[in-house]
Amino acid sequence: MLDDRDRPSSGREDLEAALVLHYSRLVRIAYLALPPEGDRHGRVLAAHAIAQRTLSGGAEPGGGPGQWLRRAPQQVDGDSYAILRQAVVNAVLGKAWWPRSLRRPYVWGLRLFPLGGGSQELELDAALRGLSVTARMAYVLLGLEELDADEVAELLSGAGARGVPAALERARQLLAEHPADVLESSEFDPCTLRTRPADLSRRRRQTRGVAAGGGVALVALLAIVIGVSGSGSGGADAAATGAAGADVAHTAIQVADGAWQQSPRLDFGVWPTRGEGSVPATTVGQAVNAWSSQHPDVYKLGLGAADGPPLQPVHVLWSGHLDGATVVLLFDSTRLARYTLPDAPTAADPVRLDVVPADDADLTSAGAVVLRSTDAGDRWLVAPWVDTVGVRDLRTPSASVQAATVSDGVTAALPKPPASGCGSWPTLQLHATAAVGGETFAMTDLGGVTGTHLLFTAPPKTDPTQTPREVAAPDAFGTEARVACGLSALAGQGMKQVDTWVFAQQPLPQSQGLASWVCVRADQWAGGGSATSEFLPPAAQAAATVTGTESDGRTCSTLGPNVVAQARWRAPDGKVYLLVAGTRHVVKVGVSDGAGTVRQTVSAPEHTAAVALTGSQAATGSGIGILDTGAQVRPMDDPQQGQ
């Protein structure tokens, strides 16, 4: 606890000094007590803005903490820290004011999050979500600030809070259940932060000049937000903090079995520590050291994973001996690290530490990871909320699910996708317990540690909302069987999920049946993604034809929903047609010549059109979708063009 709050102060200079000295404490108070709605990034920025505005000189509509100080100048001669703390309490309990703090500080291109903690922290976070803002603040003042009930009541009443007695009683109950020292955890420290990119594809479209300017602003922001995270003063304290951080990073913690049942978040952070118990405790230390030392022969950084050692206590998710190797699985709130130490290392099966991104996981994307992959198959470790595991072959839609044996979360060796060809494509079918919704979902192994979550979006006539859903019903299996061969092209690219979107269906000329148009959208853990458009002829067994690709962009995502695809198709009588299909806002189709000039426009009922090509058009004609707004959308690049 702070030991110099009662130092007398006599003016604004002392308030400024107190703000610098106790900045991290004031930000933590604000962060803990702010309403839980919204994401943690927003709460971090709001907490910093509240603390930074305690000495604001400008008037804020509604009154910020700076306003309170200006209205009560006689109190500036009192305890500086207490004055600043009261200002923070006022700002947080002024519920209509605090979201305005998102105006500043500004952060471009990054999302900021506290480092995270263990099961105790997750349980407390869940308990705090059930409290009013007044009760949250009462708990923080009682526990973190060690104030007595009368002092807390005075602070809350001074901020205009209502229901103070009830809030105090609820805070006391929570304090009896959750000791105050948990509040000092990194889970609740908004001054020591981890980062991840916001939207990489959007950022690439910004000009270099703007990106350079944003980089300078970001450096300045981080210097302000993170550089003052110590509660002491002087370089010695900063050095001590860094040393302590290094020690903490080498500390491995275990999560209780039932943590996920109490948590408002379902991700890798609430996985319990599991394993067969035959691995010495020193082996976990070896795994953490391998992560910290980053020996080039061992350390393998996955696509999109942040480089560097763990910066906080790592969670041990599993440790044990599996298929001829010692395996340790670690998590540090943003990354998974799988340490593999074979009994007899070879070039094909070496000692290695695979580090992959794993932030922003949820019930499905954190549904399973690959612990060990050998010629015998994949050994998966499934999430604690999964109660049933099976294997389905995507290439055989009529085949039933084969039940898998699971022991303490670890499956028996299961078939894995082939290295070449696609006569079969095994997928993991998982069923979540009723406590989290009882959903069935599918994952597949595309290389690496994390599994890839498979989604399916039904045709517009089947689902007008075009909402992605799980690959768990017969109408999805038939389509997935025809596009599964394309999954091999995504291997090793750190894919988080793949959505097979049937965005249009088209009656073919001369009564040749109903064709389907599909966009396969693949999103990476790192934030990037790719898209592939495919044409599926009416025959159920006919192979899909790739008609366009985008290796890096937003097409077929929620940020790129307007899609057009085209293909040349020859009718039984020899006539050549240009088939064009689009998404819901495509109302017309234009046909352009080799120079890109639109020579013909036709209506597109059901968002599709079939245009007979003659003469030079048969070789050079290209389709363009025309939206209901008049804007034009061109198909993705055809991979066959120019070959």
N, C-alpha and C positions, 0 to 999 in steps of 0.2 A: 504494500500500500504506500501511497505518497506520504512523505514524512515532513514536508515543508509547506503544507497548505496554510498554516496559521502564521506564515511570515507576514508582517504588516506591510501594507502597500499604500501609496499616496499619490495616485494619479494614473493617467492613461499609459505612461511608460511602464508602470508596474503591471498593468493589465496586459500589455503587449508581451512583456517578459513572461508572465504567467501563462499566456496562451501558448507561447513557444515551448515552455517547460512542460506543460501538461496537455499538449495538443492531442497526443494519442489517446489519453484517458477520456478527454471530452468527446472525441470522435467515437470511441467505443461506447460511451453512454448513449449517444444519439443512435448509433447503429443498432444496439440491442433493443432500444425502446421504440424505434420507429415501427409503424404498422407493417405486418408481414406481407401485405399484398404486393404484387409485382416481383421482379427478379432481384437477386442479390447485387447485381451490378448497379441497379438504380438506387438501392439502399446505401451502397458504399458511397456513391456520389452525393446523395442527399446528406449523409452523415458528415462528410467533409465540408459540404457547403454550409451546413448549420454551424459547425465549429469555426469555420473561416469568417462567418458573418457576425460573430459575436461582437466584433469591434467595427462593424460596418458604419460608414459615415453617411451613406445615402439612405433616403427614406424608402421604405418598402411598403407597398399597399398592404394593409392588414397588420403590419407591424412585425418585423423580424426581431431577433435578439438584440441587434444594434439599436433598434428603436427603444427597447426596454431600458438599455443602459442610458440613453439620452433622456428618457423620461424620469430617471431616478439618479441624478448626479450625486446626491448626497451619499449614496451607498458606495460610490467609488472609493471612498476612504476606508472601506471595510476590507475584509479578506478577499483578495483578488480572485483566487481560485473559486471561492464560493459564489462570487458575482458571475463569473463565466459559467459555472455549472447551472446557476439559476437561469441564465439566458438560454442555455441549451435545453433545459427542462421546459421553459416557456415555448421555445420554437417547436419542440417535438409535440407537445400537447396542443399546440395550435394547428390542428389537423388540416385546416384549409390552406395552411401556409407551406407545409414541408415539401410537397411535390414541386413547388416553384424552384427549389434548390437544384433541380436537375439542369437548370440553365448553366450552372457552373459548379465545380470545375468542368471543363469540356474534355472529352476523350474521343479521338477519332481512330477508327480502325481496330480498337481493342475492347474486349470485355474484361472487367476486373472482378475478382472474387477473393474472399478470404481463403486461406489455405485449407481449412477443413480440420476435423478432429475425429474422434472415435465414437463409440456407441453412446457414451455418456452425453457428449455434445449433441448428438442427433436426438436423443430422448429429450433433452432440455429444449432444443429448438422446436420440437413437436409440441411440448407443453406450453411454450411461450406463445405459439400460434393460437392457442385457445384463450388467451387473455386479452382484455381490453388494453388500449395504449396506456391508460392510467395505471392499470395493474402491472403492466410490463415495466413502466418507469419505476413504480414502487419497488418491485423486485430488484431492479438494478441498483437503486439507491440503498436498499437494505443490504444487499449482498456485495456488490462491487465497491460501493462507497462506505460501507459499514456505518451508516447513519442509524440512529434509533428511530422508533416509530413516530415520535413527536416531531423530530426534525424532518422526516420524510413528509409527514402530513402538512407541515408548514410550507415546504417546497411545492408540493402539489397544489395546495390551496392558493399559494402565491401565483401560480400559473393559471388559476381560474378553473382547475379541474373539478368535475362533479363526481359524486359517489366515492369520495376519498376513503371513508371507513371500510366500505366493502372491498375496494381495491387493495387496501392494506392487508385485510384479512386474507384475501386470495394470494397475495404476494408472500405472506408468512407461511401459508400452507405449501406453496411451491418451494420456498427456501428450505423447509423441513425435508422435502423429497429430493431436492437437487442442491447439493452444497455450493456455496458461493465460489469456491475455487475454480469450478468449471467455467465461470465467466471470463477467466484469464486465458482460456484456450485460444489457439489460432483460429478456430471455427468462428469466433466472434471478434477477431481483430481486423478491422477495416483499414489498417495502416500497413500491414504486411500482406501483400496481395499476389495472386497468380493471375496470369493473363492468357487470353486466347484471341485469335482474330475474329472480327465480327462477320464480314462478308467479303471473302477474298476476290470472288469474281467481280463484285461491284467495284472494289478498290482498284482492280486492274484497269478499269475503264476511266479512272480519273486521270487528269493530266499530270505530267511529271512535276510541274511547278507546284501544283496544289499538294501533291504528295510530299514534296520536299518541305514546304511550309508547315504541313501538318506534323512532319517528323520533328521539327524544331519545337513546335508547341507541345508535342507529347513529351519530349525530353524535359521541358520546363515543368510540365504538370507532374511527372513522376518525381522530379526533384522536390516539388512541394508536398505531394501527397505521401510519398513513401520515405523521403529523406528525413522526415521529422517523426518517424515512428517510435523513437525511443522516448521514454518518460524522463530520462535524466538529461544532463547537459554535458557537452564537451566530447572530444574525440575518443577519450578512453572508454566512455560508455558505449559509443558506437562500435568500437572495436570489440568490446565485450559482447555486444549483441550479435555481431557477426560470428564470433567464436561459438556462442551459445547456439546460433542457428546451425552451424556445422555439426555440433554434437547432436542436436535434435534430429538432424537429417539422418544420422546413423542409428536412430532409435526405431525399432520395429514394434508396432502395437498390434494388439489383437482386438477384434470386434466380437461382441457377444452374439450368441446364436439368434436371439430374438430381436436384434436391433432393427431389422427391416420391418418388423411388425409395428413398431412405434414411430417410424420415420415418415415425414410427409414426402420424402424423396425416395424413389426406388432407383438406385444406381449402384455402381461398384463400391461406393463408400459404405454401404450397409451390408455388404456380403460378410458373413461370419468367417472366422478363421477355421479352416478345415484341413484335414490331412490324416495320414495313417499313423503318425506319431513315431515312426521309426527313424526320422531324420534328426540328428543332433542339433541342438540350439545354435551351435557355431555355424552350421550350414546356412541358416538365415542370415547371419552376419556376413558370411562370404558373398551371398547374393547382393546384399546392400552395398558391400564394398566393391563388388563388380560394377554396380551401377554408378558408384561415386568415382571410381578410378578410371572407368571408360577405356579399358585396354583395347586397342584397335583390333586385336585378334578375337576378342570376345564380344565387344559392345556392338550391337547391330541396331541402328536407329531406323524405325519405320517411317514411312512417308507421312509427313505432317506432324510428327512428334517433336516437341521442343527438346533441344539438345541440353545436356547438362545433368548433373547429379540431382537426386531428390532434395527438395528444399524444405521438407517438413517431415514429421514422423510418418513412416510408410506403414500401410496396412498389410499384414500378412494374410493373403486370401487362401493360400494352400501351400503345404509343404509335405513332401513325401517321396517315396520311390515308386517309379512307374515305368514299366516296359524297358528295363535296363538302364534307367537314368534317375538321378535325383533331380527333382523339379521343385522350384520355389516360385510362387506367383505373388507379386507385390503390386501395390497401388498407392499413388501419392496425390490423389485428387484430380490429376489431369492425365496421368499416363499409367498404363499397365507395363510391368516389367516381368518377363518370364525367364527365369534362370534355369538352364538345363546343363547338368553335369553327368554325361554318360559314364557308365562303368568302364567302358573301353572306347574312348573317343576315337573317331575316324574322321576322314575328310568329309564324308557324307553326313556324319553325326558328331559334330564337334562340341566342345564347351562353348556356350554362347549365352548372351543376355539380349533378348529381343525386347525393345522398348517401343511401344505404340501409343498413339493418342487414344484417350478414353473419356474425355470430358463431355458433358452434356448427354450422358447416357440416360436411358430410361428403362422402363419395365421390359421392353422387347430388345433394344440394342444391348442391354446388359443381361440378356437372357442366358448366355453361355459363352465360354471361351475355350479355345483349344489348348489343353494342357500338354499334350504330347502327340506328335504325328509321326508314324512309322509306316513301313510297308504293310503292317498288319491292319492299319486304319487309324482313325482319329479317336483320341480319348478326350472327351469334353468334360468340363466342369460347369454344371448348370447352376443357375441362380437359386437361392434358397426358396423363392416363391414359385418355383416350377415343381409340379407334383407328378407329371407324367411326361415320359420321353419316348419318342418313336422315330423311325426312319422312313421316309417316303422317297421313291424314285420319281423325279420330275419328268423324266422321259417316258414314263409309263403311267399315264393319268388314271387308268383303271385299276392299278395295283393298290392294294390296301396298305395301311401303315403297319410296319413291323415294330413291335414293342422292343425297347432297348433295356438292358439290365443296367441299373444305376446303384452304386454303393457310396453312401456319404457324399452324394452330389457328383460323383465321377462315373461316367459311362464306361461300359465295356468298349473294346475297339470296334468302331463303326465304320462302314464303308465311306470313303472320301471321294470327291470328284476326281475323274481321271486326269492324268497329266496331259494326255492328248486324246483327240476324238471325244465323242459324247454319246456313246451307245447307252449310257446310263448317267444320271446326275443325282446322286444321293443328297437329300436335305434332311436336316434335323427338324422334327415337328415337336413343339413344346406346348404343354398346357399349363397355364398359371393357376394357382390355387384360387378358390372362390373368394378368399379374403382380399384379393387384388383385382377381382373382376372376372376370373375364370376364363380368360381369353386363350385361344389356340393360335400359335404363330409359328412361322417357319424361318430357319436360318440355314446358311450354307457356308462351307469353308472355301474362301477365296484366297487362302494363304495368310500367313501371319498368326496373330494371337486371337483377335476378336473375330466372332462370326459375323456374317453379313445378313441383315434382316431383309426378308423378301416380302414385297407388297404387291397388290394387284388392284388396278382401277378398272371397273367394269365399263362396258360400252354405254354411251349416253342413254340409249333406250332402256337399258337395264337399271342404270343409276344416273338419273339426270343431274345429281349433285356432283358427280365425278369425284367422289371421295375415296382416297386410297384405303384399302382394307387388307386384312390378312389373307395369305395364301392358305386357305383352310376349307375351301368349298369346291365342288366339282366344276363350277363354271370357270374357276381360275385354273384348274389343273390342265384343261385342254389347251389353253393359250400358253401357259408356262411350258408345256411339253415342246411346243414349237419354237420357242425363243431361248430355251435353256442352253443350247449349244453356244450362244453368244456370251454366256457368262465367263467362259474361259478367257476371253479377251480382257476381263476385268481383274484377273488374278494378280496379286501382289501390288495393288494400287490403294490399299487401305480403305476399302469400301465399307461404309457404315450401313447403307441400305440400297436396295434396288427396287424400283417400282415399275411394273409392266402395265402401261396405260393404254387401254384400247380406246383411242380417242375418236374413232369414226368407223362406221361400217358402210360398205358401198355395194349396191346391186351392180353386177357386171353386165355390159352390153350383151345382147343376143341371148338373154336369159341364162347366163352361165353361172348363176349362183351369187352368194353373198360373201364378199371379201372383207377382211378386217385390216385396219391400219393401227399399228402399235408404235408407241414411243417407249423405249426402255431408258428410264432415267436412273443414273447411278450417282449417288452422293457419297463423298469421302468424309471420314472423320475430320480431316483437316479443313473442310469447308468448301472445297472445290467440287466439281462434278462434270459428268459427260452425259450425252444423249445420243441415242441411235433410233432412227425411224425404220420400221420394217413393214413390208407388205405380206399379208397372209392370204394366199389363195383359198377358195372355198373348201377344197378337199382337206379333210381333217389331218391327213397324214402328209400333206405337201409341205415342203420346207419353206421357212420364211425367207424373204429376200430383203437384204439390207438396202435401203434406198437413200439414206443420208446419215451423216455423223457430225457431231460437234464434240471435239475432244476436251474442251474446257469452256464452260459457259453456263447459262441459266435456262436454256431452252427446255421446255417440258417440266419446269419447276413452278412453284407458286409465283415466282417473279418473272417467269417467261411462259405464260399459259397459252399464248397464241402460236399455234404450230401448223405448218403445212408440209405435206409430203407428196411425192409424185413417183410414178412408175410407168414405163411403157409396157403395154400388154397387147398381145396378138390374139384376135378372136379366131374361132374355128374356120371362118371363111377367109382368113389371111389379112383382114383389115387391122391396121395398127391404131391403137387408141392411147392417148395420154390420160392416164388416170390421176386425178388430183383429189386429195382429201385434206380437210382442215378441222380445227376445233370449233367450238360453238359460235364464235363471232365471225367466222368466215362465211360470207353470203354470196360472193361471186368468185369466179376464177378467170384470170387473164392468161392468155398464151402468148409468150414472147418469142421473138426470133433469136438467132445466134448473137445479135448485137444487144439483146436485152430490151428491145422495143416491143411493147404490147401490141399485137396485131389483131387479137380477137378476145372478146369478153363474153362469158356465158354465165347464166345463173347457176347457183350451187345448192339445189334443194338437199336437205339433210347434210349440208356442208361438204358435198362431194360433187364431182363432175367427171364425165368421160367425153373427151374431145377426139373425134376422128382426125388423124394426121395424114396429110397428103403432101406429095412433093418434097421440098426441102424441109418442111416442118417435121417430117418423119424422123429426121436425124438431129435437127437443131431445136425444135420446139420445146419450150420449158414452161412450167406452170407457176403462177403467182397467185397467192391468196389475197383477196380483197376483203377487208373487215367491214363491219357495219359502220365504222367511223370513217371509212374511205381510205384508211392506211393500208399499205401493202406489206405482205409477209412472204418472204422467199423460202423455199425449202432448204434444209440443211445440205451441206456439200455431199454429192454422190461419190462414194468411195470408188466406184467403178469408172468414173469419168477419167478420160485420158489414158486408160489402160488398153 
